[in-house]
Amino acid sequence: MAKRTNKYKLTLEEISLAKEDDVKNDPLTLEFDNHDNIFNIINAVKSKNIFEDENQSTEFAIGLKMFTEVVLKNRDLELFKELQPAIGEFMKKLKSK
């Protein structure tokens, strides 16, 4: 039986570019799944008032959850072996705030 996950769709669109000579890219849409409810995580991070800018709380929560989910799904890759203990400690510290 397949494990149930939360499914999401993220669209990334360039609003403006710092370098005028950079080629503007088309919007990127990505569908992915995550074992956590990302919206609950965003709200939890916002409620901790870690950052002065609420947008940074959202950026942080989305980036962290997407990154850690990829690490979790690929835990056997040598690339992530050294990171795993640090991520575990970081997550404990974040949750205790």
Helices and strands as residue ranges (DSSP letters): E 6-12, E 28-34, H 38-48, H 54-73, H 78-81, H 83-96
